[in-house]
Amino acid sequence: MNGKSNPPGKSGGERKDRLAEALRANLQKRKAQARSRRAGDPDQRPEGLPTAGKMQKK
């Protein structure tokens, strides 16, 4: 944009390391979410709301 380019060096390696670390952290967070959803009880529907099979189309 401004005509400057990144100087060669280890900046590309540092960026890859940061991206890899962020990817690992995101994956661990998503796995923890999936485990907590599997371990928990299914969501309870409030009284008076029909299930999808009992809903009528108008």
C-alpha positions as CSV (number, residue, x, y, z in Angstrom):
1,M,0.0,0.0,0.0
2,N,2.6,2.5,1.0
3,G,5.4,0.9,-1.1
4,K,7.2,-0.6,1.8
5,S,7.8,-4.3,1.9
6,N,8.5,-6.4,4.9
7,P,12.2,-6.8,5.5
8,P,13.5,-10.4,5.1
9,G,14.2,-12.2,8.3
10,K,12.4,-14.2,10.9
11,S,9.2,-12.1,10.9
12,G,7.6,-14.7,8.6
13,G,8.6,-17.5,11.0
14,E,7.2,-15.6,14.0
15,R,3.9,-15.0,12.2
16,K,3.6,-18.7,11.4
17,D,4.4,-19.6,15.0
18,R,1.7,-17.2,16.2
19,L,-0.8,-18.5,13.7
20,A,0.0,-22.1,14.7
21,E,-0.4,-21.3,18.4
22,A,-3.7,-19.5,17.8
23,L,-5.0,-22.5,15.7
24,R,-4.0,-24.9,18.5
25,A,-5.8,-22.8,21.1
26,N,-8.9,-22.5,19.0
27,L,-8.9,-26.3,18.4
28,Q,-8.6,-27.0,22.1
29,K,-11.4,-24.6,22.9
30,R,-13.7,-26.2,20.3
31,K,-12.9,-29.7,21.7
32,A,-13.6,-28.6,25.2
33,Q,-17.0,-27.2,24.0
34,A,-17.9,-30.4,22.3
35,R,-16.9,-32.5,25.4
36,S,-19.0,-30.3,27.7
37,R,-22.0,-30.6,25.3
38,R,-21.7,-34.4,25.2
39,A,-21.3,-34.7,29.0
40,G,-24.3,-32.4,29.8
41,D,-27.9,-33.3,29.8
42,P,-30.0,-32.5,26.8
43,D,-31.7,-29.1,26.8
44,Q,-35.1,-29.1,28.3
45,R,-38.0,-27.6,26.3
46,P,-40.2,-25.2,28.3
47,E,-43.7,-26.4,29.0
48,G,-46.3,-25.7,26.3
49,L,-43.8,-25.8,23.4
50,P,-44.5,-28.7,21.0
51,T,-41.7,-30.8,19.6
52,A,-41.0,-30.6,15.9
53,G,-43.0,-33.7,15.2
54,K,-46.1,-32.3,16.9
55,M,-46.1,-28.9,15.2
56,Q,-48.8,-28.4,12.6
57,K,-48.3,-26.6,9.3
58,K,-50.9,-24.0,8.5
